[in-house]
Every structure is written in C-alpha cells, then in structure tokens.
C-alpha cells in the first residue's frame, strides 16, 4: 500500500494502471486516506462508556499502530519483569434493548404526519425526515457483539503494547502468555483478536492460525474474576435489583437540564413532547456514537444535539456509572476485591521467582472484561474520586469532575500493572518497583501522585484490601431478624 507524503504527488500514470490503483485503494481495509482523515464529531468527548478509544487517546487518530511512549515510563536500570493488564472489550454493537428503543424512536419519526412547512434550525432542513429516512441497520441479533472495529482495537493495542514492552512480549514468551476472559462473546473475541495482533507482530504478512492452534492457547473463561458483580449477592440485591439505588439517575432524567433537551429535541424533530422521554433521547445520542464508532460516519443523529446537550447527556451516563459501578455504594467497589487480590498474587509470584533466580512463569497476564470490571476496581483503588458525590442536583458544580467515564473506560480501555526489577537498587526494598498505566499513560498513584512506587510500599498502602477484604463476607446479605417478641 502506498504511504507517506509522496502518495499525493502527481505522476502521469497510464489509464489502466490508474484504474487498478483506484480499485486497490477502494478495497484496502486500512487505507492511508482513512487514517489521514478520521471522522470526528464535536460530541465525541461526551459519549461516556460508548466513547471510541482513539477519542480518549487522540494521538491514535492518525496512526493507531504506533505506540506513544509515556516519558514517565521507567527505563535504563529498571527492567520490566511482569505485566498484568485488565482490558475492556473493543467497540461493540448496541444491545438488543438499545436497538428496540431506537426502533421505537425511528417509528415515531416515520409516523409523523407530513407537512410542507417542516424545517428545523439545522441548515433549514427537516431533521425529523432526514432521521426517518436514515437507514436503521441495527438488528436484534447484534446484541452487544464485538464489531470489526472492535477487533481492530484489540489488534492495534496488541501491536502497541508489544512495541512498548518488547522483552515481555518477546516471541519466546508467547507460549507463556496467560489470558483470562469474561464469558461474554465480545470479551472472548477481544482476547482472540489481541492474540492475532501479537501474531501479526511476530509474523508480519502471515495469516494467523486458528487460536486453538496458537502456542498459548485460547483465553480461559473466569466470570467469578471478570464479572465479579454477577456473583455478589449484596450488590445484586441492594444495587442491581433495587428500585431506589439509582434515585439520582431517575431524578436527573426529570430534572430541568434533561427537560430542556426534551423540549428542544421535540421541536427540532417536530414530534409531540409527550411522546419523548429521557431514555429515547439518550438512545438517539448513543446512536450518533455507534454510527461513528462502528461505521465511521457522522450520521444525522449527531445533528440533533450540540455540545451543551452532550455535556448533560454525558452527566446522565456518568450518574449511572457512579451510583452503579463507582463510589455511589461501597459494595460496588468492595465486590472487586477478589480481582485486585488476584493481580497482586501474580505480582507476588513474579517477585518470588526473581528472588530465587527462576524465570517468571507468566511474564504477561491479560484479562478481558467490561467497563463494569474496571470502574469498581479503580474506585476500590481510590481513583477519580470527587470531593462531593455526583447527584441529580449538582450538575453545574460537577462540570469539572474527575469521574468522567468516557475518559476512564472507553472501548478497549486498559489498566496495566508493570512490575520492574531494578538491578542497581541501593536496598532490597528498592529492587522491585511498580507503575500503573491507564489507557497506555502512566497513572499517578492515587495516594501520593507519584508515577512509580516501591512494590512493598504499594502493597502496604493497599494492605486492608489485600489482607482484610473477603469477597464472600463483603457480598453476604445482612441477616434479617424475622422473629417478633410475644406479649
């Protein structure tokens, strides 16, 4: 494929050759023009958990395969010993529930009675008609499945990490890779796509074999680790199954900020205000994000909203994540203790093996899960905690909040623990050090804002979680006393 500045220089070419070049260019899956001109939207920073990875990591928009080494990464005398990565699945289709809501909204637009004077403020055109005629290509079978763009997210992440940590991702270590995944198809397929990206790194130009035939084998399913929330009775009862746990989400839907958007959208689409609700508005907003992420197109759904609307809708999404996965309830984060402890068990084992001059048995551990896997863990570790809780009533005060899910857990987001061995350490304690990366950027430690920690210091800081957090106890429902005193 032609690349580089010379690609655009004019050179006389015979017509047949020109036609062949044009044909090849149009068929190319990753053409230079696609990379040079990524489709972006002013709404992109506000899509919350539906955010494209490259919108949260903008340096990747032009060349997603080239790693951008964070200058804070340790080098020279410290050698990476082990990498443990928690990775959210790549870009996916909407869920069947979201598709049904979109179909409902689309039907509402198609049922409008025709009028000759319909025109909205967006370029003087009838936006409702444009949306009614816009192809509704989503089908129920898609239901959260990984899309091709999601596979590409994973392949490209694999290439970048292999370039950033070549010793850990060496071909010799390929058979020692350890992959764990949620049982959800999008996570399993993300793990497979990551492995194929590594194959591409080791064998450029060669088609990858079936994952079952790869040296490291396919990802191993472990829902108790990667979907711990589904195995926590207290969370399922007091948060997931509670009618009141998401009070602030529901209150914000009927609050002044959302009601203003409903009125504006009803007027723009020329549909009855009474036929719309916050859920339909949110699915319209997310459809803009899905069309952008999956097909790389800026659809008319994006024209329904401006950036002020997008900020309100982002807050609505963040409220849900905050109260259901973040700091809203203690059990949200405490249910992830098992996963946190599992990470440090891997790190402990690597330290012990190095101390005994043994090879590290698992230099790279890759765990594929969900936004719902990462957010509770980051909350457990104390990251992105605002001074005041996010509520239905402090939207304006939270405009500069830390808890912005799209910046934390976009598609393909990753939380990486890198354990280093520092050979010139002055003391045994300084020999092993750790850095944490979020989305390939060094994440300062929540308690100190330092970019690196001695391993023993980090363990000491999280001593309560590592030693005293028993998930089975944390997730146990409190006993209800059903006995009554008799007179």
HELIX and SHEET records of a PDB file:
HELIX    1   1 UNK A    5  UNK A    8  5                                   4    
HELIX    2   2 UNK A   15  UNK A   27  1                                  13    
HELIX    3   3 UNK A   32  UNK A   36  1                                   5    
HELIX    4   4 UNK A   44  UNK A   46  5                                   3    
HELIX    5   5 UNK A   48  UNK A   50  5                                   3    
HELIX    6   6 UNK A   53  UNK A   56  1                                   4    
HELIX    7   7 UNK A   58  UNK A   60  5                                   3    
HELIX    8   8 UNK A   96  UNK A  110  1                                  15    
HELIX    9   9 UNK A  127  UNK A  133  1                                   7    
HELIX   10  10 UNK A  140  UNK A  142  5                                   3    
HELIX   11  11 UNK A  148  UNK A  164  1                                  17    
HELIX   12  12 UNK A  171  UNK A  176  5                                   6    
HELIX   13  13 UNK A  185  UNK A  202  1                                  18    
HELIX   14  14 UNK A  211  UNK A  213  5                                   3    
HELIX   15  15 UNK A  223  UNK A  226  1                                   4    
HELIX   16  16 UNK A  228  UNK A  231  5                                   4    
HELIX   17  17 UNK A  233  UNK A  235  1                                   3    
HELIX   18  18 UNK A  236  UNK A  240  3                                   5    
HELIX   19  19 UNK A  247  UNK A  253  1                                   7    
HELIX   20  20 UNK A  256  UNK A  269  1                                  14    
HELIX   21  21 UNK A  273  UNK A  275  5                                   3    
HELIX   22  22 UNK A  278  UNK A  290  1                                  13    
HELIX   23  23 UNK A  291  UNK A  295  3                                   5    
HELIX   24  24 UNK A  300  UNK A  304  5                                   5    
HELIX   25  25 UNK A  307  UNK A  324  1                                  18    
HELIX   26  26 UNK A  330  UNK A  334  1                                   5    
HELIX   27  27 UNK A  337  UNK A  355  1                                  19    
HELIX   28  28 UNK A  371  UNK A  380  1                                  10    
HELIX   29  29 UNK A  396  UNK A  398  5                                   3    
HELIX   30  30 UNK A  405  UNK A  408  1                                   4    
HELIX   31  31 UNK A  428  UNK A  431  5                                   4    
HELIX   32  32 UNK A  455  UNK A  461  1                                   7    
HELIX   33  33 UNK A  463  UNK A  468  1                                   6    
HELIX   34  34 UNK A  471  UNK A  474  1                                   4    
SHEET    1   A 7 UNK A 220  UNK A 221  0                                        
SHEET    2   A 7 UNK A 178  UNK A 181  1                                        
SHEET    3   A 7 UNK A 364  UNK A 369  1                                        
SHEET    4   A 7 UNK A  78  UNK A  88  1                                        
SHEET    5   A 7 UNK A 414  UNK A 422 -1                                        
SHEET    6   A 7 UNK A 432  UNK A 438 -1                                        
SHEET    7   A 7 UNK A 441  UNK A 442 -1                                        
SHEET    1   B 7 UNK A 220  UNK A 221  0                                        
SHEET    2   B 7 UNK A 178  UNK A 181  1                                        
SHEET    3   B 7 UNK A 364  UNK A 369  1                                        
SHEET    4   B 7 UNK A  78  UNK A  88  1                                        
SHEET    5   B 7 UNK A 414  UNK A 422 -1                                        
SHEET    6   B 7 UNK A 432  UNK A 438 -1                                        
SHEET    7   B 7 UNK A 453  UNK A 454 -1                                        
END                                                                             
